[in-house]
Amino acid sequence: MNVNQKAAELLHKTAESFPGIGMQFCVFQEGKCVLNLCEGYAKFDGSQKVDENTLFPIYSTSKIVPGVA
């Protein structure tokens, strides 16, 4: 099993642990996307699966900067 297959398996297991929540996992190397995995649903009612074009809202990420500094 290569690293891409392991990442896909881990993402799938994680998605099964949190039903109704969609997620995407991307790896970039030297500015290029080398791995792009999607799991779960973009809508809670299950009517739309997550894909590479799904937008995810992100809140309060600025709290990380002072925490790391």
N, C-alpha and C positions, 0 to 999 in steps of 0.2 A: 504494500500500500504506500503510495507516494504522499508527499505533504499536501497536495491539492485534495486528494481523496480524504485524508485525515481531517482537513479543515472543513470539507463538505459534510462529513459525518458528524463532526462536533457541532456545526451550525444546525444541522437537522435535529440532533438530540436536544440542543438548547431550545429550538423552536417548539419541540414537543413538550418541553417542560413549562413553557409559557404560552398555552393555547390562546389564539386570538391576537397575538402580537407578531407583527412582521419585522424582519430584520434583514440587513444587507451587510456583507463583509467584503471589503476590497483591500487588495494589497497592491501598492505601487512600488515599482523599482525603477530607479533612474528616470522618473517622470512618466512611466508607462504603466498602465493597469495590467498586471500579470495574473490576477485572480479576482473574479467578481462573482460572488455567490449570493443568492437571494432565497429567503425562506419565509413562509407564513403569509399573512394577509395584510393589505394596506388599510382595509376597512374592517371594523369589528364584526360586521355582519357576514364576513366571508365572501363578499361579492366581488372583491378585487384582490388578486394575488400581488405580492411585492415583485417588482421587476427592476431592471437597471435604471429606469426612469422615475421611480417612485421618489417623491420628496418627503423627507422626515423633518418635522419641526424640532428645533433644538432650543432649549431654554436655559438660561443662567450658566452658560459655559465660562463666563468671565471669572467666576469664583475659583476656577482652577489655577489661574495665573498667580494670584497672591499666595495661594496655598503651596505652590511649587517654589516660588521665589524665596 
